[in-house]
Amino acid sequence: MQKKFLYGNHLISRNKRGNIDTVLAQEKVILETSVGSLVPRYSLDDQSRKKESPVKFYKTGELKSVPLESATEVATPIQKIQCELVTFYKTGSVWRVFPLDGQMTGYWTEENEYKLASNIDIPTPLGILNVKPIYLQFYETGELESILFWPDEQIGITISVGEVEIHKGICFYKNGNIKGFEPVDEFSVTCPIGVLKVFDPDPNGIHAERHSINFYGNGDVQSVITVSNQVKVTADNGACEIFSPKIVSSYCKEDDFFISPLNIHFGEKTVTFINDNGPPLSMDRSFHFEIADYIPNKPISCVGCE
């Protein structure tokens, strides 16, 4: 693959091993890949695209990512999709496909990019999901792993508790079971210690692999984030402790407060309250768990800083 760039006036950088690290293509080159024939970007006349879009390689020489000269229909493991950027595993299997590859600047905003995005009917273990994706991510073996949505996107999915509206993204296991998602609104789910209200009012990050509710491969709840519940834990000897969300001062105004959610993780026979950095607690007869509504002791003025 690297030999394709040894002819012509391409701008090449190499790593300490002598292998090509990145290439800024200066003329048309055709690369044969697992998703079809790709032409790396070599022209720079589109103000909505990134000024410098190099082809990247792994340190050991394998192709890592290819920004495309124009939107190209690539053969992903689930269907053909028009893309402007494709990334690969070292084995050559496709990792991520990006329908758009714009550069956010004062001239070209996220809103501009979103308007260019198109809805795609994506075959998933839940059926066809019609959404504008930032990217689709695949396991090395070809199964769909996750979809990252554009910020304004919301879609409905049906799970064991009923219809849930989600945003941000969704992630799957290889067997097709849901790994995690981000609900638009609070909803209740049965967990190993009882029914908890799941919601993160301020989910951060531009990824689709972390969520306010996550599941194990067999469908059991692995972790949840809540701002509406507190958990009272009572030991056999009568000692008790309450785990709850926290009230935090706003970074913007000292007199404004927001809720820092309670993050709860469930092991095979344990529960861990992440926020308090405490040890895993056994869910056998040593402890009794009582879930109640969390009522803030201060007026909440914001979710975070805007």
C-alpha positions as a printed Julia matrix, in Angstrom:
306×3 Matrix{Float64}:
   0.0     0.0    0.0
   2.81    2.43   0.86
   4.52    1.81  -2.5
   1.63    3.61  -4.21
   3.02    6.91  -2.89
   6.68    6.37  -3.84
   6.0     7.77  -7.27
   4.98   11.41  -7.71
   5.49   14.55  -5.66
   3.51   13.55  -2.58
   4.42   15.07   0.79
   5.59   12.11   2.87
   6.59   11.88   6.53
   8.23    8.78   7.97
   8.47    7.31  11.47
  11.61    6.1   13.26
  11.27    2.68  11.64
  11.51    4.26   8.21
   7.93    3.4    7.36
   5.64    6.04   5.92
   3.68    7.74   8.71
   1.5    10.19   6.76
   1.06   11.24   3.15
  -0.45   14.41   1.72
  -1.36   13.22  -1.76
  -0.62   15.71  -4.55
  -2.18   13.77  -7.38
  -4.65   10.98  -7.98
  -3.74    7.63  -6.43
  -5.99    4.57  -6.28
  -5.77    2.36  -3.2
  -7.33   -1.12  -3.22
  -8.86   -1.82   0.19
 -11.32   -4.15   1.89
 -14.13   -1.67   1.17
 -13.24   -1.11  -2.47
 -11.07    1.25  -4.54
 -10.38    4.52  -2.74
  -8.89    7.76  -4.05
  -7.18    9.75  -1.25
  -7.88   13.46  -1.18
  -5.36   15.43  -3.22
  -7.18   18.7   -4.03
  -7.66   21.52  -1.51
 -10.3    23.68  -3.16
 -13.24   22.77  -0.9
 -13.48   25.25   2.0
 -15.79   22.93   3.94
 -13.17   20.16   4.01
 -10.08   20.0    6.2
  -7.15   21.97   4.79
  -4.73   19.12   5.34
  -6.12   15.61   5.06
  -3.25   13.13   5.1
  -3.45    9.42   4.54
  -2.24    7.8    7.76
  -0.43    4.52   8.4
   0.26    2.45  11.51
   3.87    2.43  12.76
   4.25   -1.06  11.34
   3.19    0.12   7.88
  -0.47   -0.9    7.6
  -3.03    1.55   6.24
  -4.86    3.4    9.06
  -7.1     6.09   7.53
  -7.95    7.55   4.15
  -9.66   10.94   3.6
 -11.35   10.68   0.21
 -11.13   13.03  -2.74
 -14.91   12.98  -3.03
 -17.81   11.21  -1.38
 -17.4     7.57  -2.34
 -19.71    4.59  -1.97
 -17.81    2.06   0.12
 -18.8    -1.55   0.8
 -19.13   -1.81   4.57
 -20.03   -5.15   6.22
 -23.71   -4.09   6.48
 -24.27   -2.15   3.25
 -22.75    0.37   0.85
 -22.43    3.86   2.36
 -21.31    7.18   0.88
 -18.25    8.34   2.86
 -15.6    11.05   2.93
 -13.3     9.3    5.44
 -12.56    5.63   6.15
 -10.38    4.15   8.9
  -9.01    0.62   9.17
  -7.71   -1.97  11.62
  -4.17   -3.22  11.08
  -5.62   -6.33   9.45
  -7.19   -4.19   6.74
 -10.74   -4.64   8.04
 -12.8    -1.47   8.13
 -13.05    0.21  11.55
 -15.02    3.42  11.02
 -16.72    5.14   8.11
 -17.55    8.87   8.18
 -20.17   10.13   5.71
 -18.71   13.64   6.17
 -15.19   14.84   7.0
 -15.56   18.59   7.44
 -13.4    20.97   9.42
 -15.11   23.05  12.13
 -13.94   26.68  11.79
 -15.37   30.16  12.15
 -16.35   29.86   8.5
 -17.64   26.3    8.58
 -19.64   25.37  11.68
 -21.12   22.19  13.1
 -24.5    23.47  11.95
 -23.22   23.8    8.38
 -21.9    20.25   8.5
 -25.14   18.92   9.99
 -27.15   20.49   7.16
 -25.0    18.61   4.67
 -25.53   15.3    6.47
 -28.06   12.88   5.04
 -30.33   10.43   6.79
 -29.25    6.84   6.25
 -31.27    3.67   6.71
 -28.86    1.58   8.78
 -29.46   -2.15   9.3
 -28.9    -2.92  13.0
 -29.76   -5.75  15.42
 -32.8    -3.6   16.36
 -33.95   -3.32  12.77
 -33.52   -0.4   10.37
 -32.55    2.85  12.14
 -32.98    6.01  10.08
 -30.51    8.58  11.37
 -27.81   11.1   10.41
 -24.6     9.47  11.66
 -21.23   11.1   12.31
 -19.69    7.65  11.98
 -20.43    3.94  11.98
 -17.95    1.7   13.82
 -17.4    -2.01  13.17
 -15.75   -4.85  15.02
 -12.67   -6.26  13.31
 -14.77   -9.3   12.43
 -17.34   -7.14  10.63
 -20.25   -6.79  13.07
 -21.7    -3.32  13.65
 -20.31   -2.02  16.95
 -21.68    1.51  17.29
 -23.29    4.52  15.64
 -22.46    8.07  16.69
 -25.3    10.52  15.96
 -25.11   14.19  15.11
 -26.03   16.25  18.23
 -29.54   17.18  17.02
 -30.48   13.61  16.12
 -33.01   11.61  18.14
 -34.55    8.24  17.3
 -36.84    5.78  19.04
 -35.83    2.21  19.84
 -37.79   -0.62  21.41
 -36.21   -2.53  24.3
 -37.52   -4.76  27.09
 -38.96   -1.79  29.04
 -40.7    -0.39  25.97
 -40.07    2.49  23.58
 -37.12    4.73  24.48
 -36.04    7.89  22.68
 -32.25    8.05  22.38
 -29.59   10.52  21.2
 -25.78   10.75  21.05
 -25.35    7.15  19.9
 -25.83    3.47  20.48
 -23.44    0.53  20.84
 -23.88   -3.22  20.24
 -22.14   -6.44  21.18
 -21.04   -8.84  18.48
 -24.04  -11.03  19.26
 -26.37   -8.12  18.48
 -27.39   -7.32  22.05
 -27.35   -3.66  23.07
 -24.17   -2.6   24.85
 -25.32    0.91  25.77
 -27.21    4.03  24.73
 -28.05    7.55  25.86
 -31.74    8.24  26.62
 -33.21   11.63  25.75
 -35.43   11.54  28.83
 -35.3     9.75  32.15
 -36.66    6.21  32.24
 -36.81    3.43  34.82
 -34.99    0.11  34.53
 -34.8    -2.93  36.79
 -31.27   -3.42  38.16
 -29.82   -6.06  40.53
 -30.59   -3.82  43.55
 -34.01   -2.61  42.38
 -35.6    -0.14  39.97
 -33.46    2.92  39.17
 -34.23    6.05  37.15
 -31.61    6.39  34.42
 -30.53    9.73  32.99
 -27.42   11.84  32.5
 -28.44   15.5   31.96
 -25.04   16.45  30.6
 -23.46   13.56  28.68
 -20.05   14.58  27.39
 -17.75   13.4   24.66
 -17.91   12.74  20.93
 -18.04    8.99  21.0
 -20.7     6.32  20.92
 -19.14    3.83  23.27
 -19.97    5.35  26.72
 -23.48    5.84  28.0
 -25.67    6.47  31.03
 -26.89    2.88  30.76
 -24.71   -0.05  29.77
 -25.43   -3.77  29.51
 -23.52   -7.04  29.63
 -23.56   -9.29  26.6
 -26.37  -11.4   28.09
 -28.61   -8.31  28.47
 -28.13   -7.76  32.22
 -27.57   -4.16  33.35
 -23.87   -3.41  33.8
 -23.97    0.24  34.9
 -26.32    3.21  35.19
 -26.12    6.94  35.81
 -28.86    8.62  37.81
 -29.64   12.1   39.08
 -32.99   11.16  40.64
 -32.18    8.3   43.01
 -30.15    7.7   46.13
 -29.31    4.3   47.59
 -29.23    3.52  51.3
 -26.96    0.56  52.07
 -27.43   -1.16  55.43
 -25.03   -3.83  56.7
 -25.99   -6.81  58.89
 -24.5    -5.03  61.91
 -26.81   -2.06  61.43
 -24.24    0.33  59.96
 -25.6     2.25  57.0
 -24.45    4.68  54.33
 -26.32    6.67  51.71
 -24.95    7.01  48.2
 -26.44    9.84  46.15
 -25.76   12.37  43.4
 -23.75   15.43  44.48
 -24.5    19.13  44.36
 -21.65   20.94  42.62
 -20.98   24.66  42.19
 -21.14   25.87  38.63
 -17.83   26.67  36.96
 -19.48   29.82  35.63
 -21.19   31.26  38.71
 -20.49   30.41  42.35
 -24.14   30.86  43.29
 -25.34   28.42  40.62
 -25.43   24.71  41.29
 -25.87   21.57  39.24
 -26.2    17.88  39.98
 -23.25   15.55  39.49
 -24.89   12.17  38.76
 -24.44    8.97  40.75
 -22.65    6.31  38.73
 -23.44    2.72  39.76
 -21.66   -0.37  38.4
 -22.88   -3.94  38.85
 -20.51   -6.89  38.95
 -21.49  -10.56  39.02
 -22.42  -10.4   42.72
 -21.31   -6.88  43.64
 -22.32   -3.25  43.27
 -19.9    -0.31  43.19
 -20.81    3.35  43.66
 -18.16    4.91  41.44
 -18.5     8.54  42.62
 -17.39    7.72  46.17
 -14.44    5.58  45.1
 -15.56    2.94  47.56
 -14.92   -0.79  47.31
 -17.4    -3.16  45.61
 -20.2    -4.18  47.98
 -21.53   -7.71  48.03
 -25.14   -8.13  46.89
 -25.63  -11.18  49.1
 -27.2   -11.14  52.59
 -24.41   -8.93  54.01
 -26.08   -5.75  52.75
 -29.61   -4.45  52.23
 -30.22   -1.87  49.47
 -33.03    0.66  49.63
 -33.67    3.01  46.68
 -35.37    6.37  47.23
 -35.9     9.6   45.3
 -33.03   12.05  45.57
 -34.14   15.57  46.53
 -31.43   18.27  46.2
 -30.93   20.46  49.27
 -30.1    23.47  47.1
 -31.87   25.06  44.12
 -30.5    23.66  40.87
 -29.92   26.43  38.35
 -28.07   24.64  35.58
 -26.92   21.27  34.31
 -23.43   22.52  33.6
 -21.8    25.58  32.07
 -23.21   26.76  28.8
